[in-house]
Amino acid sequence: MTAATAWLSAAADVLSRVAVTQAAGIETASQWCAEAIAADGLVHLFGTGHSRIPVEEMFPRYGSYPGFNPIVELSMTFHTPVVGANGQRQAMFIERTPGLAEVILSNFRFGPHDVMMVFSAGGTTAVPVEMAQGAQARGLRVVAVTSVAQSLAGEPEPAAGARLLEVADLVLDVCSPSADAAVALEGLESPVGPLSTVGAVAIVNAIKSRTAELLVGRGAMPPVISRASAVGAARSRELFDQAYREHARRLARAIDQQGGE
């Protein structure tokens, strides 16, 4: 077995474990999402670091629809420069800054049916933990998408005071190992090939699909961003415009111009 096939096998195992062990939680999260979207609310999505990836996977992209509000901060997710200005050191420092989550949350006005999903593979740094706590304090149900093994492998940082999985109303486990990376190579100290993104992306697409099924059943399905290859060029453009207008309409009430709650 090569390292490539070893990683693919490990990724398949993660997907299998997510399907078997997280099915009930995915159903609960989907029910919450459908309730929020059908009631003209929003499901807010927040992630730092590489946990931005599942946020963007949920919305907006082909096969997705309004009702999900992605919230990411470039200061904690813009990894391309790596070093120098806007580098990774700064991003990791900012993610550990207590009080920042409250500043982010103060930009929004949350509705009575809204839900918050917080993504963090480790779930032990201040901003994701405080984001969950702040959302709960505002009356939102909070879903944590995290790696249970990775989170329990270390202690939460003092500025966080708790693990994300300890403060959420519902925890979905991405089923990645504590080291995240899964392929051990002879002669190399550390494993390579992380898996947490695989589990997180699988979870959000499962929720997205089940939520759509529930919304269709309620007669409350928003327009879906669709490729021209699926619906034709004219219909694809029409659906894009409809989806963006619907997202703008929902978001307009959520942006707090006064900087309060």
C-alpha positions as CSV (number, residue, x, y, z in Angstrom):
1,M,0.0,0.0,0.0
2,T,1.4,3.4,-0.9
3,A,0.9,6.5,1.2
4,A,-1.7,7.7,-1.3
5,T,-3.8,4.6,-0.9
6,A,-3.3,4.6,2.8
7,W,-4.7,8.1,3.0
8,L,-7.7,7.2,0.8
9,S,-8.4,4.2,3.0
10,A,-8.3,6.3,6.1
11,A,-10.6,8.9,4.5
12,A,-13.1,6.2,3.5
13,D,-13.0,5.0,7.1
14,V,-13.7,8.5,8.4
15,L,-16.7,8.8,6.0
16,S,-18.0,5.4,7.2
17,R,-17.7,6.3,10.9
18,V,-19.4,9.6,10.3
19,A,-22.3,7.8,8.6
20,V,-22.6,5.2,11.3
21,T,-22.0,7.3,14.5
22,Q,-23.2,10.8,13.5
23,A,-26.5,9.9,11.8
24,A,-28.7,10.9,14.7
25,G,-26.9,14.1,15.3
26,I,-27.0,15.0,11.6
27,E,-30.8,14.4,11.7
28,T,-31.2,16.7,14.7
29,A,-29.1,19.4,13.2
30,S,-31.0,19.1,9.9
31,Q,-34.3,19.5,11.7
32,W,-33.0,22.6,13.5
33,C,-31.8,24.0,10.2
34,A,-35.1,23.3,8.4
35,E,-37.1,24.9,11.3
36,A,-34.9,28.0,11.1
37,I,-35.0,28.5,7.4
38,A,-38.7,27.7,7.0
39,A,-39.4,30.3,9.7
40,D,-37.5,33.0,7.7
41,G,-34.5,32.7,9.9
42,L,-30.8,31.9,9.3
43,V,-28.4,29.2,10.2
44,H,-25.1,31.1,10.9
45,L,-21.9,29.3,10.2
46,F,-18.6,30.2,11.8
47,G,-15.1,28.8,11.6
48,T,-11.5,29.9,12.1
49,G,-8.4,28.5,10.4
50,H,-9.0,25.7,8.0
51,S,-12.5,25.3,9.5
52,R,-13.4,28.0,7.1
53,I,-13.6,25.3,4.4
54,P,-16.8,23.6,5.6
55,V,-18.4,27.0,6.1
56,E,-17.8,27.8,2.4
57,E,-18.9,24.3,1.4
58,M,-22.3,24.9,2.9
59,F,-23.0,28.2,1.1
60,P,-22.6,29.6,-1.4
61,R,-21.7,27.1,-4.0
62,Y,-23.5,24.9,-6.6
63,G,-26.1,22.7,-5.0
64,S,-26.6,25.1,-2.1
65,Y,-29.3,27.5,-1.2
66,P,-30.0,30.6,1.0
67,G,-30.8,30.3,4.7
68,F,-27.2,29.6,5.7
69,N,-25.1,32.6,6.6
70,P,-21.3,32.1,6.4
71,I,-19.4,34.2,8.9
72,V,-15.6,34.1,8.6
73,E,-12.9,36.6,9.5
74,L,-10.0,37.1,7.1
75,S,-7.7,37.8,9.9
76,M,-8.1,34.1,11.1
77,T,-8.6,32.4,7.8
78,F,-6.5,34.0,5.1
79,H,-3.6,31.5,5.0
80,T,-2.2,32.1,1.5
81,P,0.6,34.5,2.6
82,V,1.8,32.0,5.2
83,V,4.6,34.3,6.5
84,G,5.1,38.1,6.6
85,A,2.1,40.4,6.7
86,N,-1.2,38.5,7.2
87,G,0.8,35.4,8.0
88,Q,-0.1,32.3,9.8
89,R,1.5,33.3,13.1
90,Q,-0.8,36.3,13.3
91,A,-3.9,34.2,12.4
92,M,-3.1,31.7,15.1
93,F,-2.5,34.4,17.6
94,I,-5.8,36.2,16.8
95,E,-7.8,33.0,17.1
96,R,-6.6,32.8,20.8
97,T,-7.8,36.4,21.6
98,P,-10.5,36.5,24.3
99,G,-13.3,38.9,23.7
100,L,-13.0,38.9,19.9
101,A,-16.0,36.7,19.4
102,E,-18.3,39.2,21.2
103,V,-17.0,41.9,18.8
104,I,-17.9,39.7,15.9
105,L,-21.3,38.8,17.3
106,S,-22.1,42.5,17.9
107,N,-22.3,43.0,14.2
108,F,-25.4,40.9,13.9
109,R,-29.1,40.9,15.1
110,F,-30.2,37.4,15.6
111,G,-33.7,36.2,15.2
112,P,-35.8,33.9,17.5
113,H,-35.4,30.9,15.2
114,D,-31.8,31.3,14.2
115,V,-29.2,28.6,14.8
116,M,-25.4,28.8,15.1
117,M,-23.0,26.2,13.8
118,V,-19.4,26.5,14.9
119,F,-16.6,24.6,13.2
120,S,-13.3,23.9,14.9
121,A,-11.4,20.6,14.6
122,G,-9.6,21.2,17.9
123,G,-12.2,23.3,19.6
124,T,-9.9,24.5,22.4
125,T,-9.1,28.1,21.4
126,A,-10.9,31.2,22.7
127,V,-12.7,32.6,19.6
128,P,-14.7,29.4,18.5
129,V,-15.6,28.6,22.2
130,E,-16.7,32.2,22.9
131,M,-18.6,32.3,19.6
132,A,-20.7,29.3,20.8
133,Q,-21.2,30.8,24.3
134,G,-22.1,34.2,22.9
135,A,-24.6,32.7,20.5
136,Q,-26.2,30.6,23.3
137,A,-26.4,33.8,25.5
138,R,-28.4,35.3,22.6
139,G,-30.9,32.4,22.6
140,L,-29.5,30.4,19.6
141,R,-29.2,26.7,19.6
142,V,-25.5,25.9,18.9
143,V,-24.1,23.0,16.9
144,A,-20.4,22.2,17.3
145,V,-18.7,20.4,14.4
146,T,-15.4,19.2,15.9
147,S,-13.0,16.3,16.3
148,V,-13.8,14.7,19.6
149,A,-10.5,12.8,19.6
150,Q,-8.4,15.8,18.8
151,S,-10.2,18.0,21.3
152,L,-9.9,15.5,24.2
153,A,-6.2,14.9,23.4
154,G,-5.3,18.2,25.0
155,E,-6.5,20.7,27.5
156,P,-8.5,23.8,26.5
157,E,-6.4,26.9,26.4
158,P,-6.7,29.1,29.5
159,A,-8.3,32.0,27.5
160,A,-11.0,29.6,26.2
161,G,-11.7,28.0,29.6
162,A,-13.6,25.1,28.0
163,R,-13.7,22.9,25.0
164,L,-16.2,23.8,22.2
165,L,-17.8,20.3,22.6
166,E,-18.5,21.2,26.3
167,V,-20.5,24.3,25.6
168,A,-22.6,23.4,22.5
169,D,-26.1,22.1,22.5
170,L,-25.3,19.5,19.9
171,V,-21.9,18.0,19.0
172,L,-21.1,16.5,15.6
173,D,-17.8,14.5,15.5
174,V,-15.8,14.7,12.3
175,C,-14.2,11.4,13.4
176,S,-10.6,12.4,12.6
177,P,-7.8,11.1,14.8
178,S,-6.2,13.1,17.5
179,A,-3.2,14.0,15.3
180,D,-5.6,14.9,12.5
181,A,-3.0,13.6,9.9
182,A,-3.4,9.9,9.3
183,V,-0.4,8.6,7.3
184,A,2.7,7.5,9.2
185,L,5.9,7.1,7.1
186,E,9.0,5.3,8.0
187,G,11.8,7.8,8.6
188,L,9.4,10.7,9.1
189,E,8.7,12.0,12.6
190,S,5.2,13.3,12.0
191,P,2.2,11.8,10.2
192,V,0.9,13.6,7.0
193,G,-2.5,13.8,5.3
194,P,-5.1,15.5,7.6
195,L,-8.6,14.1,7.7
196,S,-10.7,16.6,9.7
197,T,-11.8,18.5,6.6
198,V,-13.1,15.3,5.0
199,G,-15.3,14.6,8.0
200,A,-16.5,18.2,8.3
201,V,-17.3,18.6,4.6
202,A,-19.2,15.3,4.7
203,I,-21.3,16.5,7.7
204,V,-22.3,19.8,6.1
205,N,-23.3,18.2,2.8
206,A,-25.3,15.6,4.7
207,I,-27.1,18.4,6.6
208,K,-27.5,20.5,3.5
209,S,-29.2,17.6,1.7
210,R,-31.4,16.5,4.5
211,T,-32.4,20.1,5.3
212,A,-33.4,20.5,1.7
213,E,-35.5,17.4,1.9
214,L,-37.3,18.7,4.9
215,L,-37.9,22.1,3.4
216,V,-39.3,20.6,0.2
217,G,-41.7,18.6,2.4
218,R,-42.8,21.9,4.1
219,G,-43.1,23.7,0.8
220,A,-40.5,26.2,2.0
221,M,-37.5,25.4,-0.2
222,P,-35.4,28.4,-1.3
223,P,-33.9,28.6,-4.8
224,V,-30.9,26.4,-5.3
225,I,-27.7,27.6,-7.0
226,S,-27.5,25.3,-10.0
227,R,-25.0,24.6,-12.8
228,A,-26.1,25.2,-16.4
229,S,-25.3,21.6,-17.1
230,A,-28.1,20.6,-14.7
231,V,-30.8,23.2,-15.6
232,G,-29.7,25.0,-18.7
233,A,-27.8,28.3,-19.0
234,A,-30.8,30.7,-18.7
235,R,-32.3,28.9,-15.7
236,S,-28.9,28.7,-14.0
237,R,-28.6,32.5,-14.2
238,E,-32.1,33.0,-13.0
239,L,-31.5,30.7,-10.0
240,F,-28.2,32.5,-9.2
241,D,-30.0,35.8,-9.1
242,Q,-32.9,34.5,-7.1
243,A,-30.6,32.8,-4.5
244,Y,-28.5,35.9,-4.1
245,R,-31.5,38.2,-3.7
246,E,-33.0,35.8,-1.1
247,H,-29.7,35.7,0.8
248,A,-29.5,39.5,0.7
249,R,-33.1,39.8,2.0
250,R,-32.5,37.5,4.9
251,L,-29.1,39.0,5.8
252,A,-30.5,42.5,5.7
253,R,-32.4,42.0,8.9
254,A,-29.4,40.3,10.5
255,I,-26.8,43.0,10.0
256,D,-27.0,45.2,13.1
257,Q,-26.2,48.8,12.1
258,Q,-26.1,49.9,15.7
259,G,-23.5,47.4,16.8
260,G,-25.7,45.8,19.5
261,E,-27.3,42.5,20.0
